[in-house]
Amino acid sequence: MAILRSKQIREMNPEERRKKLSDLSLELFKEMGNVKMGRPVKNPGKIKELRRTISRMITIEKELKKEVKK
């Protein structure tokens, strides 16, 4: 699973964060596609964790942009 905690995300440089966010979004897209097609889900908690991690990354990115503007 793609469990990234806030501390780990903050330690990444901006380019790493964008790359990881892109990878996680693609992974979520694939998992949701499998669900929509009716394929059996190997790990149902994975989708929830992916969504949480993506939103956590977006939130931290916005916080860091806000700090830079000040």
C-alpha positions as CSV (number, residue, x, y, z in Angstrom):
1,M,0.0,0.0,0.0
2,A,1.0,3.6,-0.5
3,I,1.0,4.8,3.0
4,L,2.9,8.1,3.2
5,R,2.7,10.0,6.4
6,S,2.8,13.8,6.6
7,K,6.4,13.9,7.8
8,Q,7.6,11.8,4.8
9,I,5.7,14.0,2.4
10,R,7.2,17.2,3.8
11,E,10.7,15.8,3.5
12,M,10.3,15.2,-0.2
13,N,11.4,17.9,-2.6
14,P,8.6,19.4,-4.9
15,E,9.6,17.3,-7.9
16,E,9.4,14.1,-5.9
17,R,6.0,15.1,-4.5
18,R,4.6,15.7,-8.0
19,K,6.0,12.5,-9.3
20,K,4.6,10.5,-6.4
21,L,1.2,12.2,-6.6
22,S,1.1,11.3,-10.3
23,D,1.9,7.7,-9.6
24,L,-0.6,7.4,-6.8
25,S,-3.3,9.0,-9.0
26,L,-2.6,6.5,-11.8
27,E,-2.7,3.6,-9.3
28,L,-6.1,4.8,-7.9
29,F,-7.4,5.2,-11.5
30,K,-6.5,1.6,-12.3
31,E,-8.0,0.3,-9.0
32,M,-11.2,2.2,-9.6
33,G,-11.3,0.9,-13.2
34,N,-11.1,-2.7,-11.9
35,V,-13.9,-2.1,-9.5
36,K,-16.1,-0.6,-12.2
37,M,-15.5,-3.6,-14.5
38,G,-16.6,-5.9,-11.7
39,R,-13.2,-7.6,-11.1
40,P,-12.7,-8.9,-7.6
41,V,-10.8,-6.6,-5.3
42,K,-7.7,-8.1,-3.7
43,N,-7.4,-5.4,-1.0
44,P,-10.5,-3.3,-0.5
45,G,-8.7,-0.9,1.9
46,K,-6.2,0.1,-0.7
47,I,-8.6,2.4,-2.5
48,K,-9.4,4.2,0.7
49,E,-5.7,4.6,1.6
50,L,-4.8,5.8,-1.8
51,R,-7.5,8.5,-1.7
52,R,-6.3,9.6,1.8
53,T,-2.7,9.7,0.7
54,I,-3.5,11.7,-2.4
55,S,-5.6,14.2,-0.4
56,R,-2.8,14.5,2.2
57,M,-0.3,15.3,-0.5
58,I,-2.5,17.9,-2.1
59,T,-3.1,19.5,1.3
60,I,0.5,19.7,2.2
61,E,1.4,21.1,-1.2
62,K,-1.1,23.9,-0.7
63,E,0.2,24.6,2.8
64,L,3.8,24.9,1.5
65,K,2.7,27.2,-1.4
66,K,0.9,29.4,1.2
67,E,4.0,29.6,3.3
68,V,6.1,30.6,0.3
69,K,3.7,33.5,-0.5
70,K,4.1,34.9,3.0
